[in-house]
Amino acid sequence: MRYLVSVDWQQIIALTIVAATAGIFAWRKFRPRRSPFGRAGHCGCAGGSQPVDKSSIVFHARKGERPQVIMKMK
């Protein structure tokens, strides 16, 4: 309690900002993550609810080789 009596308003504001930032970082680290694809499946595929598109894009890269992007249109 002696510490709180000797602290001025600027230190209280600074400690509040630090505590809020630590709380936000902890909440972002431990919250359940959403799928970045925004679809029902974990892989981003539509499943049976939407029509299947026959085209696809394949990214191929290996260490030391030139990266390739292959578009297959069917």
Secondary structure, DSSP 4 states (H G I P E B T S, - for coil): -HHHHH--HHHHHHHHHHHHHHHHHHHHHHSPPPPTT-SSSTTS--TTSSPPP--EEEEE--TTS--EEEEE--
